[in-house]
C-alpha cells in the first residue's frame, strides 16, 4: 500500500525540528494567542427574516471580526453591494422555521441541546433515543408552532398537537385531519403530490443501489471472486453471463448519480414553488407542474429566457452562447446516463439482491420459487 499510495514521510513528521516549525507556524496564525480575543460569530438576520420571509434576503452569517473589523466583511463583498455576497440559498433558514425555531435564542438553546445529544450519541444510537427525540420534537414543537403555538420547555406537554388530538385516529375517521382549518393555507396540490412521489422514488432507488453495492462489493453469486479484481474493473468477459458494470466503483458511481438526481428534483421543486410565491403567482405552479412540458416551458425555459435570449427581437446577448452550451452540455451528460448501466450483470446482481432480501423478510419468506428469476440478455432487454 505504501508503494501504491505514497504519503508524507513519517520520519520527517516525527523529527523534532519539523514539529517545532509546525508549532511555530500554527502559533503565528492563531490570532487568539496574540490578543486573547475569541473569534465570535453571530447568526445573521434570522429574526428579521422570520418577520418577512418573502422580502428579507437571508444572510448566511454576519460576523464582526474582532481582529480586522469591517475590512474583513468588505473583503468578501462585491464592490458597490449593500449586503454580503454570502446569501443563504441552502434553505437552512426555511428548515429552522419549519421545525419551530423563531428567535436567535431558540437557535442558541437548540445548539446547546444538540451538543448534549452528541455527547450521548453512542447510547442514543444503540437504544433508538435519537430517532425518538427527533420524532418528539416534530410532534410536540414543530407541528404546534406551524399553527402559531409558541412551544417552550414549560408548556410543550400542555399545547395541543392537533385541535382534535388523537380522536380521529382512534375512531378511524382519518379524513377529519384533512379538514383541519389550521392547515387550509398549506394546500397540497396535484403537482406537490407528483413531485413528492418522484422524490420518494429517487430516495428509494438510491438506497437500493447502495444496499446492492454494499452486499455485492466483494463478491456475489454471479461473481464470487470479485474482490480479486480490485475496486474497479470494466468487465470479466462473457463467460459468466455478463459482468459489466458490477464493480464497487460502478455501484458507488450509480448511487451518486441517483443521489444528485434526487437532489435536483428537490431543488427544482423548492425553487419553482418559491418563485411563484414571491411573484404572487401560485396558480402557475399548481397548473403547470402536473405535466412535463409545464416544467420545461414554464419553469426552465421561462426563468432562463433572460439569459438565453435566443428569440429576442433585439438579438442575443453576449452570454447566450454560453447559456446554450450549458444547456446542451447537460443534455448530453444526462442522456449519456441512459446507456451507462445497461449490461446484464448489473441487473442479475440486482435481482439476486432482491431475492436474498425477500427470503429473509418475515411473511415474505413464506413465498419461495424453485427457479430463481434471471435478468434478460442484452439483446432481449434492448428488444423490450
C-alpha positions as CSV (number, residue, x, y, z in Angstrom):
1,X,0.0,0.0,0.0
2,X,2.9,2.4,0.8
3,X,4.2,2.0,-2.8
4,X,0.8,2.5,-4.5
5,X,-0.3,5.3,-2.2
6,X,2.7,7.3,-1.0
7,X,2.2,9.5,2.0
8,X,4.1,12.1,3.9
9,X,7.4,10.9,5.4
10,X,6.8,9.5,8.9
11,X,10.4,10.1,9.8
12,X,10.2,13.8,8.9
13,X,6.9,14.0,10.7
14,X,8.4,12.8,13.9
15,X,11.5,14.9,13.6
16,X,11.8,17.5,16.5
17,X,12.7,20.3,14.1
18,X,9.7,19.7,11.9
19,X,7.4,19.6,14.8
20,X,8.9,22.8,16.1
21,X,8.4,24.6,12.8
22,X,4.8,23.4,12.5
23,X,4.1,24.6,16.1
24,X,5.6,28.0,15.2
25,X,3.5,28.4,12.1
26,X,0.3,27.3,13.9
27,X,1.0,29.8,16.8
28,X,1.8,32.6,14.4
29,X,-1.5,32.2,12.7
30,X,-3.6,31.8,15.9
31,X,-4.8,35.3,16.4
32,X,-6.3,34.4,19.8
33,X,-2.8,33.6,21.1
34,X,-1.8,37.2,20.4
35,X,-4.6,39.3,21.8
36,X,-6.8,36.8,23.7
37,X,-9.8,37.9,21.6
38,X,-12.1,34.9,20.7
39,X,-13.4,34.9,17.1
40,X,-17.1,35.4,17.8
41,X,-19.6,34.9,15.0
42,X,-23.3,35.8,15.4
43,X,-26.0,34.2,13.3
44,X,-27.2,36.8,10.8
45,X,-30.7,38.2,10.2
46,X,-32.8,35.1,11.0
47,X,-35.1,37.0,13.3
48,X,-35.7,39.7,10.6
49,X,-36.3,37.0,8.0
50,X,-38.9,35.3,10.2
51,X,-40.9,38.6,10.3
52,X,-40.9,39.0,6.5
53,X,-39.6,35.9,4.7
54,X,-40.7,36.9,1.3
55,X,-38.8,40.1,1.1
56,X,-35.8,39.8,3.5
57,X,-32.8,38.1,2.0
58,X,-31.4,35.5,4.4
59,X,-27.7,36.1,5.1
60,X,-25.6,33.1,5.8
61,X,-23.7,34.8,8.6
62,X,-23.0,38.3,9.7
63,X,-19.7,38.3,11.6
64,X,-17.9,41.2,13.2
65,X,-14.3,40.2,13.0
66,X,-12.6,41.4,16.2
67,X,-9.2,41.5,14.6
68,X,-9.9,43.2,11.2
69,X,-13.3,44.8,11.8
70,X,-15.3,46.0,8.8
71,X,-12.4,45.3,6.4
72,X,-12.9,41.6,6.8
73,X,-16.6,41.9,5.7
74,X,-15.7,44.3,2.8
75,X,-13.1,41.9,1.5
76,X,-15.8,39.4,0.8
77,X,-18.4,41.8,-0.6
78,X,-18.7,42.8,-4.3
79,X,-17.9,46.5,-4.9
80,X,-21.0,48.7,-4.6
81,X,-23.1,45.9,-3.0
82,X,-25.2,46.7,0.1
83,X,-25.1,43.3,1.5
84,X,-22.6,40.5,1.9
85,X,-22.4,38.1,-1.0
86,X,-23.0,35.1,1.2
87,X,-26.8,35.0,1.0
88,X,-28.0,31.7,2.3
89,X,-29.6,29.9,-0.6
90,X,-29.3,26.5,1.1
91,X,-32.7,26.7,2.7
92,X,-31.4,26.4,6.3
93,X,-33.5,29.3,7.4
94,X,-36.6,27.7,6.0
95,X,-35.6,24.4,7.7
96,X,-35.2,26.2,11.1
97,X,-38.6,27.8,10.6
98,X,-40.2,24.5,9.7
99,X,-39.0,22.7,12.8
100,X,-40.4,25.5,15.0
101,X,-37.5,27.9,15.6
102,X,-38.3,31.6,15.6
103,X,-35.6,33.6,17.5
104,X,-31.8,33.6,17.9
105,X,-32.4,32.4,21.5
106,X,-34.1,29.3,20.0
107,X,-31.0,28.7,17.8
108,X,-28.7,29.1,20.9
109,X,-30.8,26.7,23.0
110,X,-31.1,24.2,20.2
111,X,-27.3,24.3,19.6
112,X,-26.7,23.6,23.3
113,X,-29.2,20.8,23.2
114,X,-27.6,19.3,20.1
115,X,-24.3,19.4,21.9
116,X,-25.8,17.5,24.8
117,X,-27.3,14.9,22.4
118,X,-24.0,14.5,20.6
119,X,-22.3,13.7,23.9
120,X,-24.6,10.7,24.4
121,X,-24.9,9.8,20.7
122,X,-23.5,6.3,21.2
123,X,-26.2,5.4,23.7
124,X,-28.8,7.2,21.7
125,X,-27.9,5.2,18.6
126,X,-27.9,1.9,20.5
127,X,-31.3,2.4,22.0
128,X,-33.0,4.5,19.3
129,X,-33.3,7.6,21.6
130,X,-32.1,9.8,18.7
131,X,-35.0,8.9,16.5
132,X,-37.5,9.1,19.3
133,X,-36.1,12.6,20.3
134,X,-36.4,13.9,16.8
135,X,-39.9,12.5,16.4
136,X,-40.9,14.0,19.7
137,X,-39.6,17.4,18.6
138,X,-41.6,17.3,15.4
139,X,-44.8,16.2,17.2
140,X,-44.6,18.4,20.2
141,X,-42.7,21.5,18.8
142,X,-42.7,21.8,15.0
143,X,-46.3,20.9,14.3
144,X,-47.9,23.2,17.0
145,X,-45.5,26.0,16.0
146,X,-46.7,25.7,12.5
147,X,-50.2,26.5,13.8
148,X,-48.9,29.6,15.7
149,X,-48.5,28.0,19.1
150,X,-45.1,29.0,20.5
151,X,-43.8,26.0,22.3
152,X,-41.2,26.2,25.1
153,X,-39.9,23.8,27.7
154,X,-42.5,24.9,30.2
155,X,-45.5,24.2,28.0
156,X,-44.6,21.7,25.4
157,X,-46.7,19.0,27.2
158,X,-49.7,21.2,27.5
159,X,-50.0,22.5,23.9
160,X,-52.5,20.5,21.8
161,X,-50.8,18.7,19.0
162,X,-54.0,19.0,17.0
163,X,-57.3,20.6,17.7
164,X,-58.8,17.1,17.9
165,X,-55.8,15.3,19.3
166,X,-55.7,11.5,18.5
167,X,-59.5,11.2,18.4
168,X,-59.9,10.8,14.6
169,X,-57.0,8.3,14.6
170,X,-58.5,6.1,17.2
171,X,-62.1,6.0,15.8
172,X,-60.8,5.6,12.2
173,X,-62.1,8.9,10.9
174,X,-58.8,10.0,9.4
175,X,-60.5,12.3,7.0
176,X,-61.1,14.7,9.8
177,X,-57.4,15.6,9.8
178,X,-57.7,16.6,6.2
179,X,-60.5,19.0,7.2
180,X,-58.3,20.8,9.7
181,X,-58.8,24.5,9.3
182,X,-55.3,25.2,10.7
183,X,-53.7,23.8,7.5
184,X,-56.0,25.5,5.0
185,X,-53.2,27.8,4.0
186,X,-50.9,24.9,3.2
187,X,-52.8,23.3,0.3
188,X,-51.1,20.2,-1.2
189,X,-52.0,20.2,-4.9
190,X,-51.5,17.6,-7.6
191,X,-48.1,19.0,-8.6
192,X,-46.8,18.6,-5.0
193,X,-48.3,15.1,-4.9
194,X,-46.4,14.1,-8.1
195,X,-43.1,15.7,-7.0
196,X,-43.2,14.1,-3.6
197,X,-43.7,10.7,-5.2
198,X,-40.8,11.4,-7.6
199,X,-38.6,12.3,-4.6
200,X,-39.6,9.2,-2.8
201,X,-38.7,7.2,-5.9
202,X,-35.3,8.8,-6.0
203,X,-34.6,8.2,-2.3
204,X,-35.7,4.5,-2.5
205,X,-33.7,3.9,-5.7
206,X,-30.6,5.5,-4.2
207,X,-30.9,3.4,-1.1
208,X,-31.5,0.2,-3.1
209,X,-28.3,0.8,-5.2
210,X,-26.3,1.5,-2.0
211,X,-27.6,-1.7,-0.4
212,X,-26.8,-3.7,-3.5
213,X,-23.4,-2.2,-3.8
214,X,-22.6,-3.0,-0.2
215,X,-23.8,-6.6,-0.4
216,X,-22.0,-7.3,-3.7
217,X,-18.9,-5.1,-3.2
218,X,-16.5,-8.1,-2.6
219,X,-18.5,-10.9,-4.3
220,X,-21.8,-12.2,-5.5
221,X,-23.4,-15.3,-6.8
222,X,-22.6,-14.1,-10.3
223,X,-19.0,-13.3,-9.5
224,X,-17.8,-14.8,-6.2
225,X,-14.2,-13.7,-6.7
226,X,-15.0,-10.1,-7.4
227,X,-12.6,-8.9,-4.6
228,X,-9.7,-10.4,-6.5
229,X,-10.3,-8.0,-9.4
230,X,-9.9,-4.9,-7.3
231,X,-12.1,-1.9,-6.7
232,X,-12.8,-1.1,-10.3
233,X,-12.8,-3.2,-13.5
234,X,-14.7,-2.8,-16.7
235,X,-15.8,-6.4,-17.5
236,X,-14.7,-10.0,-17.0
237,X,-15.8,-11.2,-20.4
238,X,-18.9,-13.0,-21.4
239,X,-18.0,-16.3,-19.7
240,X,-20.1,-15.7,-16.6
241,X,-23.1,-14.4,-18.4
242,X,-22.0,-10.8,-18.4
243,X,-20.1,-9.0,-15.7
244,X,-20.1,-5.4,-16.9
245,X,-20.9,-2.5,-14.5
246,X,-20.9,-4.6,-11.3
247,X,-17.7,-3.4,-9.7
248,X,-17.8,-1.5,-6.4
249,X,-16.8,1.6,-8.3
250,X,-19.8,1.3,-10.7
251,X,-22.2,0.8,-7.8
252,X,-21.0,3.9,-6.0
253,X,-21.0,5.9,-9.3
254,X,-24.6,5.0,-10.0
255,X,-25.6,5.7,-6.4
256,X,-24.1,9.2,-6.6
257,X,-25.9,9.8,-9.9
258,X,-29.2,8.9,-8.3
259,X,-28.4,11.0,-5.3
260,X,-27.7,14.0,-7.5
261,X,-30.8,13.2,-9.5
262,X,-33.0,13.3,-6.4
263,X,-31.3,16.5,-5.1
264,X,-32.1,18.0,-8.4
265,X,-35.8,17.2,-8.1
266,X,-35.9,18.6,-4.6
267,X,-34.0,21.8,-5.6
268,X,-36.2,22.4,-8.7
269,X,-39.4,21.8,-6.8
270,X,-38.4,24.1,-3.9
271,X,-37.2,26.8,-6.3
272,X,-40.2,26.9,-8.6
273,X,-42.6,26.7,-5.6
274,X,-41.0,29.7,-4.0
275,X,-40.6,31.7,-7.2
276,X,-44.3,31.6,-7.7
277,X,-44.8,32.5,-4.0
278,X,-42.5,35.5,-4.3
279,X,-44.2,36.6,-7.5
280,X,-47.7,36.1,-6.1
281,X,-48.4,33.7,-8.9
282,X,-49.1,30.4,-7.1
283,X,-51.6,29.3,-9.7
284,X,-48.8,28.9,-12.2
285,X,-47.1,26.2,-10.3
286,X,-50.4,24.4,-9.5
287,X,-51.4,24.4,-13.1
288,X,-48.1,23.8,-14.9
289,X,-46.4,21.3,-12.5
290,X,-48.7,18.4,-13.4
291,X,-47.2,17.6,-16.8
292,X,-43.6,17.5,-18.1
293,X,-44.0,20.3,-20.7
294,X,-45.1,22.6,-17.9
295,X,-41.8,22.1,-16.1
296,X,-39.8,22.5,-19.3
297,X,-41.7,25.6,-20.6
298,X,-42.9,27.5,-17.5
299,X,-40.1,26.7,-15.2
300,X,-36.8,26.0,-17.0
301,X,-37.4,28.0,-20.3
302,X,-39.3,30.9,-18.8
303,X,-36.8,31.5,-16.0
304,X,-33.7,31.1,-18.2
305,X,-35.1,33.1,-21.1
306,X,-33.5,36.3,-19.8
307,X,-30.1,34.7,-20.1
308,X,-30.6,32.7,-23.3
309,X,-32.4,35.4,-25.2
310,X,-32.4,33.3,-28.3
311,X,-35.8,34.6,-29.5
312,X,-35.4,38.2,-28.5
313,X,-36.1,40.6,-31.4
314,X,-33.2,42.8,-30.2
315,X,-30.8,40.0,-30.7
316,X,-28.8,37.6,-28.5
317,X,-26.7,38.9,-25.6
318,X,-23.1,38.1,-25.1
319,X,-23.8,35.4,-22.5
320,X,-26.4,33.5,-24.5
321,X,-23.9,31.3,-26.4
322,X,-22.5,30.1,-23.0
323,X,-26.1,29.5,-21.8
324,X,-26.8,27.3,-24.8
325,X,-23.6,25.4,-24.3
326,X,-24.6,24.9,-20.6
327,X,-28.0,23.5,-21.6
328,X,-26.7,21.3,-24.4
329,X,-23.8,20.0,-22.2
330,X,-26.2,19.0,-19.5
331,X,-28.5,17.4,-22.1
332,X,-25.6,15.2,-23.4
333,X,-24.5,14.5,-19.8
334,X,-28.0,13.4,-18.7
335,X,-28.8,11.3,-21.8
336,X,-25.4,9.6,-21.5
337,X,-26.5,8.0,-18.2
338,X,-29.3,6.2,-20.1
339,X,-26.7,3.9,-21.6
340,X,-24.1,3.5,-18.8
341,X,-25.7,0.9,-16.6
342,X,-27.3,-1.4,-19.1
343,X,-25.4,-4.6,-19.0
344,X,-26.9,-7.9,-17.9
345,X,-24.6,-8.5,-15.0
346,X,-25.8,-5.4,-13.1
347,X,-29.4,-6.4,-13.4
348,X,-28.7,-10.0,-12.5
349,X,-27.0,-9.0,-9.3
350,X,-29.8,-6.6,-8.5
351,X,-32.4,-9.4,-8.9
352,X,-30.2,-11.7,-6.7
353,X,-30.1,-8.9,-4.0
354,X,-33.9,-8.5,-4.0
355,X,-34.4,-12.3,-3.9
356,X,-31.9,-12.5,-1.0
357,X,-33.8,-9.8,0.9
358,X,-37.1,-11.4,0.1
359,X,-36.1,-14.7,1.5
360,X,-35.1,-13.1,4.8
361,X,-38.1,-10.9,5.3
362,X,-40.8,-12.2,7.7
363,X,-44.1,-13.1,5.9
364,X,-42.4,-12.5,2.5
365,X,-40.2,-15.5,3.1
366,X,-43.2,-17.8,3.1
367,X,-43.3,-17.4,-0.7
368,X,-40.4,-19.1,-2.5
369,X,-39.7,-20.2,-6.0
370,X,-37.9,-23.2,-7.4
371,X,-36.4,-21.5,-10.4
372,X,-34.7,-18.3,-9.5
373,X,-35.5,-15.2,-11.6
374,X,-32.8,-14.1,-14.0
375,X,-32.1,-11.0,-15.9
376,X,-32.8,-10.7,-19.6
377,X,-30.0,-10.9,-22.0
378,X,-28.6,-7.7,-23.6
379,X,-30.5,-8.5,-26.9
380,X,-33.7,-9.3,-25.1
381,X,-33.5,-6.2,-22.9
382,X,-32.9,-3.9,-25.9
383,X,-35.8,-5.5,-27.8
384,X,-38.1,-4.8,-24.8
